[in-house]
Each structure stands twice: as structure tokens, then as C-alpha cells.
């Protein structure tokens, strides 16, 4: 008996030592092991093997349903005769439909009741959970693009995709890593490309919020279990264990759409839960005089930060939201209980609304103070406004809506207190490139760039970007005079310098820089096309044909490459081959002016005056200011 008692005390002492040592390690260690370089992602199915109950609800959330293969099961849309969209600006119709379990979008144009143009594209992916929209993705040999039509589920209607109405770029809006890494789990991106992917996941997975799971899984398989009710398990991130700033950084990685500017050497794959967002990128938003009233769809983090409730408490996104449970099945009481956790006085003291209004709203705190509203970037949707305030209630008139043109106030950084002058310059240039090509953006960028030392490479690169946007090619050439093409280590910098020489009529000087751009980004198809046209200017036709045929092998529907390749064959005397490429380009894009002009020139060379005149007149009907068409008609006369 004494030996038994002694053994029990020994075991108890060892347990106490183990628990104390574990507690000491876990409470003093402040770095998550899965943030280390090289820790692998294991995939959601691995997580599911232990967390089946969480997986069962998560796959029905907006994140879990964010992206999938195009199928009737994934689609929330209604199809049939009414599923037809007409874009008045481009004069194209779009008809989405399923055939043999595959989804397609048919683009066509009518004239006097006859179909004069058709283009059929298969839809490979549907993006969007269906809570607001389903948009549609085309995959061409791994290069992915957004289709021009979207289904808006709240209004049950088809319409042009966001941003396409009035500016229909058809099937050419490429989806770069910035877009995909918010709307989906991490794909396998082809280095040196903008939008080519080898492997595409089907929805946001567990590790986007918990970090890569390799170490976590290994330790659990080894039996190393942590009592997470008492201790933090540093092999995996639980967002609830993060401080408020890191929690918000995690959520606003995607729920803060703005001007994202990557830090030097970083990519959109580099952020992991538990990191500071500004270690990888900074996010800026343009502010206007009515920004308090008008906001974009993915601005939840910004709107919440503006709220008195956020500013006067320690609330975060997960104070109200359970990321493992869809908002569609979350009871309203969950949100209201979060309100009442702070506002604990009697309802009469907490709520100043008249009793009739309270009864009408059924004492729904969040429904009243987080009203549904439209967004300025996505049509046909109503979203919850996360600006929580007594001055922002359901039914309240929004003073700033459609009350004249708002004044631009400037770019505001939202990921840290203050941006450096160089960061501000990058933000204005990104705003110019992506959203608002106005002089005020370039003038603001120059304001921040002017005092900086342009002998510093990081500054010089941004100044060259600025001059490129200003079409000030002479200044680029002057700055680049000390930069040898072989020393350039960035594809975009090489491209900007090369094109500056090209635009200045110096293709021989442009050539090594464009070759360097292609070397750095071999799957950037526009860089390849520019290199091909430079070879044409230098009369190196075989090299031009080789380059442009490579582009078409990668992407068989590049009308620019087709047109330039046709020109190269025309210069080499192969007129029939040239016409074949021009016809292919025009079949894909009946309004592509350069293909029409080039074909007209060939017809003139063949002495087919009638055909040349019709083609030139067709160009002027599309663009009355096309000087090539004007000169061609004058020549024909």
C-alpha cells in the first residue's frame, strides 16, 4: 500500500512538472510555429479528418462557397429565355446556358435581325457564394479571365458583370493573384505570369484563417495534444487568441478592398494569420467628401473601424461573426446579444428610438444600426453596412447619395498610422493604373516623389513608373541612361524602359530591355507581344514570328498577337497567311480596329479596292477619329 501511495504521488508530481513546464513554454512563446518559412499547407480534407463538425458547417459559409467548378449544383442562377443580357455601349448580347453539364456564354451581335457575330466561351469556374452574386471565369490554357456577365441573386437577374457596363472588355479582364487570393484558397501560380495557374482550388479553406497546418498535424499524430481551454497551441493559429490588431489584419486581408500596394519582394501569397498585414502590403482607400455615405462592397473592416462601437470597445469581427457558420443560418439574436454585451442598461435607456419604431424593428439593434445598403462598385446588391452609429439607421436618408460630384480628398492608408512618401506615391500610381486615370492622381504621386533622391533604386523605379503613366518617355530615357538592361531585375521596370525607347522611335535601344522583361516574366503575354512587334520594327521577321506564335500557342485567342503575326507574314510576302490571321482576329473581335486596318491594307495591295473601302469605312463607324482609316480612304479616293 505504501509503495502504491508513493507511486501515485510520484505520478502526480511528474504531471505537475509537465503541466507547469508546458504552461511556461506556451505562455511565454509568442511566435506561432506555423509562421516559419517552409511550413506546408495540408489542405482542408486533412483538417476535416479531425474537425468534421466544423467542416460540415464551414463549407456552407460564404468563404466555403466562394469558388468552384462551373456546374449546375454550384450555380445559383436561373436560366432560360429571360437569361439574356444586352450591352448598349458595345452592341453585344450575352446568353448564358448549360449544355451537356457544361456552362457556356454566347456573345453575339444582330443586324437587321441577322446574326453577324458569334463567339462561344465555356465557363470553367463560378466565383461568388451566391449570397449576392455568381460571376463566371474562363480558363484558356491556365490563363483565367472574367466573363462579362454576372448573376445577381438578390434580384434574381442577369446583367453585365461589375465594371463591364459601359466599359466592356469582354473576355479579357485577367484575374491576377490579388483577386484570386481573396476570392479563393491559394492556387498554384505560374511564376512570371500575371494570371496563369496550374492548380485551382475550389473555395477558401481552413488554413486561410488558421495558417499552414503541417506542424500542427505532425504533432497531433505524435500524440502531442494541448488543452486549448487553458493554453495556446502555437502549432496553429486560432484567431480568437490573436490580439485585436492581428485579428483585424487577418479579416481585412480580404474584407478591405482598396488599393493594395505590396512591400518590396512580397507577393499576395505571403500573408499568414498572426502576421501584421503591413509586413506584406499596405492598403489605401480614396477618400471623397461623401465617403461616409458611399462605400464599396468589401469595405467591412473600414466601416467597422469608423464606428463609435469599435472605437470605444475591444470588439472585433468575431465578436459578432462565427466564421464557421453561414450568416444565412445565423440567428439575429447572436448579433443583438453582441450589442447587449456592452449596452447592458434597460432597453428604454439604451434605445432612444420611439416605441413605435422599436416595435416596427422588433428591437433589432443590428438591423437598425447596421442597415442594408447598396455599394458603389457592385450593382443590384444590398449589403450590411458595418458602420455602427446612431447616425446611421435603417430608413435614414443618406445625405451624400447622388448630391452632386464629390470632391477628392486624398488617399488614406488603413493598415498603419502613417505611410512614407514613397508608399504614398505608389498608392496614387496604383489608383491611377487600376481605377481612376486622372491627372490629380499623377500630380499627387509627383508631390510625394519630387523631394526624394532619385539615385536610390527603389525611388528611381517608381519615378520611371510615374513618367510612363505621364507618357514622358524622354525623362525615362534620361533616367535609364545609367541602367544597363542586364542589370535590371524587375520585369515591369525593364518593360517601362523598353517601351519608352519604342515610343521614342528607338526600337534597337528598346530591344534588350524588352528581352529582359520577357526573361523576368516569360508568361506575361503582353511583354511577349511587345517584343514581337519590336522584332518587326527591326525587320527581324523570323524572330517576330517565333515570338508571336509562342504567344498563340500559350493563348490561342490573343487578337493582338494574331494581328501582329499577320503583319509579320505580310512583310515576309505570305499574304494568304496574313489574311488568315487577320480573319481570325476579326472573328473573335469584330471591332478590333488594327486587324481591320491591316486587312484593308492587304486588300489594297491585292487591288481589291471595294473590300479595302468597306473595311476602312467599318473602322470609321467604330471610331471616327481613326487616322489610319481616314488616310486609307483618302488614298483610295
C-alpha positions as CSV (number, residue, x, y, z in Angstrom):
1,X,0.0,0.0,0.0
2,X,2.8,2.4,0.9
3,X,4.5,1.6,-2.4
4,X,1.2,2.3,-4.2
5,X,0.7,5.6,-2.5
6,X,4.3,6.6,-3.2
7,X,3.9,5.7,-6.9
8,X,0.7,7.8,-7.1
9,X,2.4,10.8,-5.6
10,X,5.3,10.3,-8.0
11,X,3.0,10.3,-11.0
12,X,1.2,13.3,-9.6
13,X,4.4,15.2,-9.2
14,X,5.5,14.3,-12.7
15,X,2.2,15.5,-14.1
16,X,2.5,18.8,-12.2
17,X,6.1,19.3,-13.5
18,X,4.9,18.5,-17.1
19,X,1.9,20.9,-16.8
20,X,4.0,23.6,-15.3
21,X,6.7,23.3,-18.0
22,X,4.1,23.2,-20.8
23,X,2.4,26.2,-19.4
24,X,5.7,28.1,-19.1
25,X,6.6,27.4,-22.7
26,X,3.1,28.1,-24.1
27,X,2.6,31.3,-22.2
28,X,6.0,32.8,-22.9
29,X,6.3,31.8,-26.5
30,X,4.8,34.5,-28.7
31,X,5.6,33.2,-32.2
32,X,3.4,30.7,-34.0
33,X,5.4,27.8,-35.3
34,X,3.4,27.6,-38.5
35,X,4.5,31.2,-39.5
36,X,8.0,29.8,-40.1
37,X,9.3,29.7,-43.6
38,X,8.6,26.5,-45.5
39,X,5.8,25.2,-43.4
40,X,3.4,23.4,-45.8
41,X,-0.3,23.7,-46.3
42,X,-2.1,20.3,-45.8
43,X,-5.5,21.0,-47.3
44,X,-9.0,21.1,-45.9
45,X,-9.6,17.4,-46.2
46,X,-6.8,16.8,-43.7
47,X,-8.4,19.3,-41.3
48,X,-11.7,17.6,-41.8
49,X,-10.3,14.3,-40.6
50,X,-10.3,15.7,-37.0
51,X,-12.7,18.6,-37.3
52,X,-15.7,17.1,-39.1
53,X,-18.3,19.1,-37.2
54,X,-16.6,22.4,-38.1
55,X,-16.1,21.4,-41.7
56,X,-19.7,20.4,-42.0
57,X,-20.9,24.0,-41.3
58,X,-17.9,25.9,-42.8
59,X,-18.5,24.5,-46.3
60,X,-21.9,26.3,-46.4
61,X,-20.4,29.7,-45.5
62,X,-19.7,32.4,-48.0
63,X,-16.0,31.6,-47.7
64,X,-16.6,27.9,-48.2
65,X,-18.7,28.5,-51.2
66,X,-16.5,31.3,-52.7
67,X,-15.2,29.5,-55.7
68,X,-15.9,26.2,-57.5
69,X,-16.1,24.5,-60.8
70,X,-18.9,25.6,-63.1
71,X,-21.8,23.2,-62.6
72,X,-25.5,23.4,-62.1
73,X,-25.0,22.4,-58.5
74,X,-22.7,25.4,-57.9
75,X,-24.8,27.9,-59.9
76,X,-27.5,29.9,-58.1
77,X,-28.7,31.4,-61.4
78,X,-31.9,30.8,-63.3
79,X,-31.6,30.0,-66.9
80,X,-34.0,30.1,-69.9
81,X,-35.2,32.6,-72.4
82,X,-35.0,35.5,-70.0
83,X,-31.3,34.8,-69.3
84,X,-30.1,37.3,-71.9
85,X,-28.1,40.5,-71.4
86,X,-27.7,43.3,-73.9
87,X,-24.9,45.8,-73.6
88,X,-25.9,49.0,-75.3
89,X,-22.4,50.5,-75.3
90,X,-20.7,47.6,-77.1
91,X,-23.8,46.4,-79.0
92,X,-23.2,42.8,-77.9
93,X,-25.7,40.3,-76.5
94,X,-24.8,37.6,-74.0
95,X,-26.6,34.3,-73.5
96,X,-25.6,32.1,-70.6
97,X,-26.7,28.4,-70.7
98,X,-25.8,24.9,-69.8
99,X,-25.4,22.1,-72.4
100,X,-24.3,18.6,-71.6
101,X,-23.4,19.6,-68.0
102,X,-21.1,22.3,-69.3
103,X,-21.7,26.0,-68.9
104,X,-21.3,28.5,-71.8
105,X,-21.7,32.1,-72.5
106,X,-22.6,33.0,-76.1
107,X,-21.7,36.5,-77.3
108,X,-23.5,37.7,-80.4
109,X,-24.4,40.8,-82.4
110,X,-27.5,41.3,-84.5
111,X,-28.0,43.5,-87.6
112,X,-31.4,43.8,-89.2
113,X,-32.5,40.6,-87.5
114,X,-29.5,38.6,-88.7
115,X,-26.6,37.3,-86.5
116,X,-23.4,38.9,-87.8
117,X,-21.1,37.9,-85.0
118,X,-20.9,34.9,-82.6
119,X,-18.3,33.9,-80.0
120,X,-18.9,31.0,-77.7
121,X,-16.8,30.6,-74.5
122,X,-17.0,27.7,-72.0
123,X,-17.3,28.8,-68.4
124,X,-14.8,26.9,-66.2
125,X,-15.4,28.4,-62.7
126,X,-18.1,30.2,-60.8
127,X,-16.9,32.8,-58.3
128,X,-19.1,34.0,-55.5
129,X,-21.1,32.3,-52.8
130,X,-24.5,33.2,-54.2
131,X,-25.4,35.3,-51.2
132,X,-25.0,38.3,-53.6
133,X,-23.6,37.2,-56.9
134,X,-22.3,34.5,-59.2
135,X,-19.6,35.7,-61.6
136,X,-18.0,33.5,-64.2
137,X,-14.5,32.6,-65.1
138,X,-13.0,31.4,-68.4
139,X,-9.8,29.3,-68.3
140,X,-7.7,29.4,-71.5
141,X,-4.7,27.1,-71.1
142,X,-4.4,28.1,-67.4
143,X,-4.8,31.8,-68.1
144,X,-8.0,32.9,-66.3
145,X,-10.3,35.8,-67.2
146,X,-13.7,37.0,-66.0
147,X,-16.6,36.6,-68.4
148,X,-18.7,39.8,-69.0
149,X,-22.0,38.6,-67.3
150,X,-22.9,38.1,-63.7
151,X,-26.0,36.7,-62.0
152,X,-27.3,38.9,-59.1
153,X,-29.0,36.6,-56.8
154,X,-30.9,39.1,-54.6
155,X,-32.7,40.5,-57.6
156,X,-32.6,37.2,-59.5
157,X,-31.4,38.9,-62.6
158,X,-28.6,38.6,-65.2
159,X,-26.7,41.7,-66.1
160,X,-23.2,42.8,-67.1
161,X,-20.5,42.0,-64.6
162,X,-19.4,44.8,-62.2
163,X,-17.3,47.3,-64.1
164,X,-18.3,45.9,-67.6
165,X,-21.3,48.1,-68.2
166,X,-20.0,51.0,-70.4
167,X,-16.5,49.5,-70.5
168,X,-17.0,46.1,-71.9
169,X,-13.6,44.4,-72.2
170,X,-15.4,41.2,-73.0
171,X,-13.3,38.1,-72.1
172,X,-10.1,39.9,-71.4
173,X,-10.3,41.0,-67.8
174,X,-7.5,38.9,-66.4
175,X,-7.6,37.8,-62.8
176,X,-4.3,38.3,-61.2
177,X,-3.2,36.9,-57.8
178,X,-4.5,40.0,-55.9
179,X,-8.1,39.0,-57.0
180,X,-7.8,35.2,-56.7
181,X,-6.1,35.1,-53.3
182,X,-9.1,36.8,-51.8
183,X,-11.9,35.0,-53.6
184,X,-10.3,31.6,-53.3
185,X,-7.8,29.5,-51.5
186,X,-4.2,29.8,-52.7
187,X,-3.9,28.4,-56.3
188,X,-0.6,27.2,-57.8
189,X,0.5,30.3,-59.7
190,X,2.9,30.1,-62.6
191,X,5.9,32.3,-61.8
192,X,6.5,35.0,-64.4
193,X,2.8,35.4,-65.3
194,X,0.0,37.7,-64.4
195,X,-2.9,35.2,-64.5
196,X,-1.7,31.7,-65.3
197,X,-2.4,28.9,-62.8
198,X,-1.5,25.2,-62.8
199,X,-3.8,24.2,-60.0
200,X,-7.0,25.9,-58.9
201,X,-8.7,25.2,-55.6
202,X,-12.5,25.2,-55.2
203,X,-13.2,27.6,-52.3
204,X,-11.5,29.2,-49.3
205,X,-10.1,26.6,-47.0
206,X,-9.4,26.4,-43.2
207,X,-5.7,27.4,-43.5
208,X,-6.5,30.8,-44.8
209,X,-7.6,31.8,-41.3
210,X,-5.5,29.3,-39.3
211,X,-2.3,29.3,-41.2
212,X,-0.4,26.3,-42.8
213,X,-1.1,23.1,-40.8
214,X,1.9,20.8,-41.4
215,X,3.4,21.2,-37.9
216,X,0.0,21.0,-36.2
217,X,-0.9,17.8,-38.0
218,X,2.5,16.2,-37.3
219,X,2.3,17.0,-33.5
220,X,-1.2,15.7,-33.2
221,X,-0.3,12.4,-35.0
222,X,2.5,12.1,-32.5
223,X,0.0,12.5,-29.6
224,X,1.1,16.0,-28.6
225,X,-2.3,17.4,-27.5
226,X,-2.7,20.8,-26.0
227,X,-5.6,21.7,-23.7
228,X,-6.7,24.7,-25.7
229,X,-9.2,25.7,-23.0
230,X,-6.2,26.6,-20.9
231,X,-3.3,27.1,-23.2
232,X,-2.5,28.4,-26.7
233,X,-1.5,25.8,-29.2
234,X,1.3,27.5,-31.1
235,X,1.4,25.0,-33.9
236,X,-1.7,26.5,-35.5
237,X,-3.4,29.9,-35.3
238,X,-6.7,30.3,-33.6
239,X,-7.8,33.8,-34.5
240,X,-9.5,34.2,-31.0
241,X,-6.1,34.0,-29.4
242,X,-4.7,36.9,-31.5
243,X,-4.8,40.4,-30.2
244,X,-7.3,42.8,-31.7
245,X,-4.9,44.4,-34.2
246,X,-3.8,41.0,-35.6
247,X,-7.4,39.8,-35.7
248,X,-8.4,42.8,-37.7
249,X,-5.4,42.4,-40.0
250,X,-6.5,38.8,-40.7
251,X,-10.0,39.8,-41.6
252,X,-9.2,42.9,-43.6
253,X,-6.7,41.0,-45.7
254,X,-9.8,40.3,-47.8
255,X,-12.6,42.4,-46.3
256,X,-10.8,45.7,-47.0
257,X,-10.9,46.1,-50.7
258,X,-8.8,49.1,-51.7
259,X,-5.5,49.9,-53.3
260,X,-3.2,47.1,-52.2
261,X,0.5,48.0,-52.5
262,X,2.9,45.1,-51.9
263,X,6.1,45.7,-50.0
264,X,9.4,45.1,-51.8
265,X,9.9,41.4,-52.5
266,X,6.5,40.4,-51.2
267,X,3.6,38.7,-53.0
268,X,-0.1,38.2,-52.3
269,X,0.7,34.7,-51.1
270,X,2.9,35.8,-48.3
271,X,0.5,37.0,-45.6
272,X,-0.4,34.4,-43.0
273,X,-2.7,34.6,-40.0
274,X,-0.9,36.0,-37.0
275,X,1.2,38.4,-39.1
276,X,0.9,42.1,-39.4
277,X,-0.7,42.9,-42.7
278,X,1.7,45.8,-43.3
279,X,4.6,43.3,-43.1
280,X,3.4,42.2,-46.6
281,X,1.3,45.0,-48.0
282,X,-0.4,48.3,-47.3
283,X,-4.0,49.1,-48.2
284,X,-5.2,52.6,-49.2
285,X,-8.6,53.9,-49.8
286,X,-9.5,57.1,-51.7
287,X,-11.5,59.5,-49.6
288,X,-14.1,61.8,-51.0
289,X,-16.3,64.4,-49.4
290,X,-19.1,61.8,-49.3
291,X,-17.1,58.8,-48.4
292,X,-19.1,58.5,-45.1
293,X,-22.2,57.9,-47.3
294,X,-20.9,55.9,-50.3
295,X,-18.7,52.8,-49.9
296,X,-17.6,49.8,-51.8
297,X,-18.8,46.3,-51.1
298,X,-15.7,44.8,-49.5
299,X,-15.2,47.6,-47.0
300,X,-16.5,46.0,-43.9
301,X,-13.2,46.5,-42.0
302,X,-13.0,50.2,-42.9
303,X,-16.7,50.8,-42.0
304,X,-16.3,49.0,-38.7
305,X,-13.2,51.0,-37.7
306,X,-15.1,54.2,-38.2
307,X,-17.8,53.0,-35.8
308,X,-18.1,54.5,-32.3
309,X,-18.8,51.0,-31.0
310,X,-15.4,49.8,-32.4
311,X,-13.5,52.9,-31.2
312,X,-14.9,52.7,-27.6
313,X,-14.6,48.9,-27.0
314,X,-12.4,45.9,-27.8
315,X,-14.8,44.4,-30.3
316,X,-13.5,42.7,-33.5
317,X,-15.2,40.9,-36.4
318,X,-15.6,37.7,-34.4
319,X,-17.4,39.5,-31.6
320,X,-20.4,39.0,-33.9
321,X,-19.4,36.5,-36.5
322,X,-18.7,32.8,-36.2
323,X,-16.6,32.2,-39.3
324,X,-17.5,28.5,-39.3
325,X,-21.2,29.3,-39.6
326,X,-23.1,30.9,-42.6
327,X,-24.7,34.2,-41.9
328,X,-27.7,32.9,-43.7
329,X,-28.5,30.5,-40.9
330,X,-27.2,32.6,-38.0
331,X,-30.0,33.8,-35.8
332,X,-30.3,37.6,-35.5
333,X,-30.1,37.2,-31.7
334,X,-26.4,36.4,-32.0
335,X,-25.7,39.9,-33.3
336,X,-28.0,41.6,-30.9
337,X,-26.5,39.8,-28.0
338,X,-23.2,41.1,-29.0
339,X,-24.7,44.6,-28.8
340,X,-26.2,44.0,-25.4
341,X,-22.9,42.6,-24.0
342,X,-21.8,46.3,-23.9
343,X,-25.1,48.1,-23.8
344,X,-26.4,46.5,-20.6
345,X,-28.8,49.1,-19.3
346,X,-32.5,48.7,-19.7
347,X,-33.9,48.9,-23.3
348,X,-35.5,52.2,-22.5
349,X,-32.1,53.7,-21.6
350,X,-30.2,52.0,-24.3
351,X,-32.5,52.8,-27.2
352,X,-33.7,56.4,-27.8
353,X,-36.0,55.4,-30.7
354,X,-39.7,56.0,-30.3
355,X,-41.6,52.9,-29.1
356,X,-43.5,52.6,-32.4
357,X,-40.2,52.4,-34.3
358,X,-38.8,49.9,-31.8
359,X,-41.8,47.7,-32.3
360,X,-41.5,48.0,-36.0
361,X,-37.9,46.9,-35.9
362,X,-38.7,44.3,-33.2
363,X,-35.9,45.7,-31.0
364,X,-33.4,44.5,-33.6
365,X,-30.3,46.5,-32.7
366,X,-28.1,45.4,-35.5
367,X,-30.8,45.5,-38.1
368,X,-31.5,49.2,-37.2
369,X,-27.9,50.4,-36.7
370,X,-26.3,48.2,-39.4
371,X,-28.8,48.8,-42.2
372,X,-28.7,47.2,-45.6
373,X,-27.3,49.5,-48.3
374,X,-26.2,49.4,-51.9
375,X,-22.5,49.6,-52.8
376,X,-20.9,51.9,-55.3
377,X,-18.9,49.2,-57.1
378,X,-21.4,46.2,-57.4
379,X,-24.9,46.9,-58.8
380,X,-28.1,45.1,-57.8
381,X,-26.9,44.1,-54.3
382,X,-27.8,45.0,-50.7
383,X,-25.1,44.6,-48.1
384,X,-24.9,45.2,-44.4
385,X,-23.3,48.5,-43.6
386,X,-20.7,47.8,-40.9
387,X,-20.6,51.5,-39.8
388,X,-22.4,51.2,-36.4
389,X,-23.7,54.5,-35.3
390,X,-26.8,56.4,-34.0
391,X,-26.4,58.5,-37.1
392,X,-26.7,55.5,-39.5
393,X,-30.0,53.7,-39.0
394,X,-32.4,51.8,-41.2
395,X,-34.6,54.1,-43.2
396,X,-32.4,57.1,-42.7
397,X,-31.8,59.2,-45.8
398,X,-28.2,59.1,-46.9
399,X,-27.3,62.7,-47.4
400,X,-24.4,62.2,-49.7
401,X,-26.0,59.9,-52.3
402,X,-26.3,61.5,-55.7
403,X,-26.0,65.0,-54.4
404,X,-23.5,66.3,-57.0
405,X,-20.0,65.3,-57.8
406,X,-18.0,64.6,-54.7
407,X,-14.6,66.2,-54.2
408,X,-11.5,64.0,-53.9
409,X,-9.7,64.4,-50.6
410,X,-6.8,62.1,-51.0
411,X,-5.6,58.6,-50.3
412,X,-5.7,57.3,-46.7
413,X,-3.6,54.4,-45.5
414,X,-5.6,51.9,-43.4
415,X,-3.0,49.3,-42.4
416,X,-0.9,51.6,-40.2
417,X,-0.8,55.0,-38.8
418,X,1.3,56.8,-41.4
419,X,2.7,55.9,-44.8
420,X,6.1,57.0,-46.1
421,X,6.3,59.4,-49.0
422,X,7.4,56.6,-51.3
423,X,4.4,54.4,-50.2
424,X,2.0,57.3,-50.8
425,X,3.4,57.8,-54.3
426,X,3.0,54.1,-55.1
427,X,-0.6,54.3,-53.8
428,X,-1.5,57.2,-56.1
429,X,0.1,55.4,-59.1
430,X,-1.8,52.2,-58.3
431,X,-5.0,54.2,-58.1
432,X,-4.2,55.7,-61.5
433,X,-3.4,52.4,-63.1
434,X,-6.4,50.4,-61.6
435,X,-9.3,52.7,-61.1
436,X,-9.0,56.5,-61.8
437,X,-6.8,57.6,-64.7
438,X,-7.0,61.3,-63.7
439,X,-4.3,63.9,-63.6
440,X,-4.9,64.5,-59.9
441,X,-3.6,61.0,-59.1
442,X,-0.4,61.6,-61.0
443,X,0.0,65.1,-59.6
444,X,-0.3,63.7,-56.1
445,X,2.2,61.0,-56.8
446,X,4.7,63.6,-58.0
447,X,4.1,65.7,-54.9
448,X,5.5,62.8,-52.8
449,X,8.2,61.7,-55.3
450,X,9.7,65.1,-56.0
451,X,11.7,65.6,-52.8
452,X,13.1,62.0,-52.8
453,X,16.5,61.1,-54.0
454,X,16.2,59.5,-57.5
455,X,19.7,57.9,-57.2
456,X,18.1,55.3,-54.9
457,X,16.9,52.4,-57.0
458,X,13.6,52.0,-55.2
459,X,12.8,55.7,-55.8
460,X,14.1,55.7,-59.4
461,X,11.9,52.7,-60.3
462,X,8.8,54.5,-59.0
463,X,9.7,57.7,-60.8
464,X,10.1,55.8,-64.0
465,X,6.6,54.3,-63.4
466,X,5.3,57.8,-62.9
467,X,6.9,59.1,-66.1
468,X,5.5,56.1,-68.0
469,X,2.0,57.0,-66.8
470,X,2.6,60.6,-67.9
471,X,3.9,59.4,-71.3
472,X,7.0,61.3,-70.6
473,X,9.3,58.9,-72.4
474,X,12.2,61.4,-72.8
475,X,12.6,61.6,-69.0
476,X,12.5,57.8,-68.7
477,X,15.3,57.5,-71.2
478,X,17.3,60.2,-69.3
479,X,16.9,58.4,-66.0
480,X,17.6,55.0,-67.6
481,X,20.8,56.1,-69.3
482,X,22.8,54.7,-66.4
483,X,20.8,51.4,-66.2
484,X,22.1,48.6,-68.3
485,X,19.4,46.1,-69.4
486,X,21.5,43.2,-67.9
487,X,21.3,44.9,-64.5
488,X,17.6,45.2,-64.4
489,X,16.0,42.7,-62.0
490,X,12.3,43.6,-62.4
491,X,10.1,42.8,-65.3
492,X,8.0,45.8,-65.1
493,X,10.9,48.2,-64.9
494,X,12.5,46.6,-68.0
495,X,9.2,46.9,-69.8
496,X,8.7,50.6,-68.9
497,X,12.2,51.4,-70.2
498,X,11.9,49.3,-73.3
499,X,8.6,50.8,-74.2
500,X,9.9,54.4,-73.6
501,X,12.6,53.7,-76.2
502,X,10.0,52.2,-78.6
503,X,7.6,55.1,-78.2
504,X,10.5,57.4,-79.0
505,X,11.2,55.6,-82.2
506,X,14.3,53.8,-80.9
507,X,13.5,50.0,-81.3
508,X,17.1,49.0,-81.3
509,X,17.6,50.5,-77.8
510,X,14.3,49.1,-76.7
511,X,15.2,45.5,-77.7
512,X,17.5,44.5,-74.8
513,X,15.1,45.9,-72.2
514,X,12.1,44.0,-73.6
515,X,14.2,40.9,-73.8
516,X,15.0,41.3,-70.2
517,X,11.2,41.9,-69.4
518,X,10.4,38.6,-71.0
519,X,13.3,36.9,-69.3
520,X,11.9,38.1,-65.9
521,X,8.3,37.4,-66.7
522,X,8.2,34.8,-69.5
523,X,4.5,34.2,-69.3
524,X,3.5,37.8,-69.3
525,X,1.9,37.7,-72.8
526,X,1.8,41.5,-73.4
527,X,5.6,41.6,-72.8
528,X,6.0,38.9,-75.4
529,X,3.8,40.7,-77.9
530,X,5.8,44.0,-77.4
531,X,9.0,42.1,-78.0
532,X,7.5,40.5,-81.2
533,X,6.5,44.0,-82.5
534,X,9.9,45.3,-81.8
535,X,11.4,42.5,-83.8
536,X,9.1,43.5,-86.7
537,X,10.3,47.2,-86.4
538,X,13.8,45.9,-86.7
539,X,12.9,43.7,-89.7
540,X,13.9,40.6,-87.8
541,X,10.8,38.8,-89.1
542,X,11.7,35.2,-88.3
543,X,12.3,36.2,-84.6
544,X,9.0,38.1,-84.6
545,X,7.1,35.2,-86.0
546,X,8.7,32.8,-83.5
547,X,7.8,35.1,-80.5
548,X,4.2,35.7,-81.6
549,X,3.5,32.1,-82.5
550,X,4.7,31.2,-79.0
551,X,2.1,33.6,-77.6
552,X,-0.7,32.0,-79.6
553,X,0.4,28.5,-78.5
554,X,0.0,29.7,-74.9
555,X,-3.2,31.6,-75.6
556,X,-4.9,30.8,-78.9
557,X,-7.3,33.7,-78.7
558,X,-5.0,36.7,-78.4
559,X,-6.2,39.0,-81.1
560,X,-3.2,41.4,-80.7
561,X,-0.8,38.5,-81.3
562,X,-2.9,37.3,-84.3
563,X,-2.9,40.8,-85.9
564,X,0.9,41.4,-85.4
565,X,1.6,37.9,-86.6
566,X,-0.5,38.6,-89.7
567,X,1.6,41.8,-90.3
568,X,4.8,39.8,-89.9
569,X,3.7,37.3,-92.5
570,X,2.5,40.1,-94.8
571,X,6.0,41.7,-94.6
572,X,7.6,38.3,-95.4
573,X,5.3,38.1,-98.5
574,X,3.0,35.4,-97.2
575,X,-0.2,37.3,-97.9
576,X,-2.6,34.4,-97.5
577,X,-1.2,33.5,-94.1
578,X,-1.5,37.2,-93.1
579,X,-5.2,37.3,-94.2
580,X,-5.9,34.1,-92.2
581,X,-4.6,35.6,-89.0
582,X,-6.5,38.9,-89.7
583,X,-9.7,37.0,-90.3
584,X,-9.2,35.0,-87.0
585,X,-8.7,38.2,-85.1
586,X,-11.8,39.9,-86.6
587,X,-13.9,36.8,-86.0
588,X,-13.0,37.0,-82.2
589,X,-13.4,40.8,-82.1
590,X,-15.3,42.4,-84.9
591,X,-14.4,45.8,-83.6
592,X,-10.7,45.4,-83.4
593,X,-9.6,48.4,-85.5
594,X,-6.0,47.4,-86.1
595,X,-6.9,44.0,-87.6
596,X,-9.5,45.7,-89.8
597,X,-7.0,48.3,-91.0
598,X,-4.3,45.7,-91.6
599,X,-6.7,43.6,-93.6
600,X,-7.8,46.7,-95.6
601,X,-4.1,47.4,-96.4
602,X,-3.7,43.8,-97.7
603,X,-6.8,44.1,-99.8
604,X,-5.5,47.4,-101.3
605,X,-2.2,45.6,-102.1
606,X,-4.3,42.9,-103.9
607,X,-6.1,45.8,-105.7
608,X,-9.4,44.8,-104.2
609,X,-10.4,48.5,-103.8
610,X,-14.0,47.7,-102.9
611,X,-13.1,45.4,-100.0
612,X,-10.5,47.9,-98.7
613,X,-13.0,50.7,-98.8
614,X,-15.6,48.7,-96.9
615,X,-13.1,47.8,-94.2
616,X,-11.9,51.4,-93.8
617,X,-15.5,52.6,-93.5
618,X,-16.2,49.9,-91.0
619,X,-13.3,51.2,-88.9
620,X,-14.6,54.8,-89.0
621,X,-18.1,53.6,-88.0
622,X,-16.4,52.2,-84.9
623,X,-14.0,55.1,-84.3
624,X,-14.5,58.2,-86.4
625,X,-11.1,59.5,-85.2
626,X,-9.0,56.6,-86.5
627,X,-6.4,58.4,-88.6
628,X,-5.2,55.3,-90.3
629,X,-8.7,54.7,-91.7
630,X,-9.0,58.4,-92.8
631,X,-5.7,58.2,-94.6
632,X,-6.6,54.9,-96.2
633,X,-9.9,56.3,-97.6
634,X,-8.0,59.4,-98.9
635,X,-5.6,57.1,-100.7
636,X,-8.4,55.1,-102.2
637,X,-10.0,58.2,-103.5
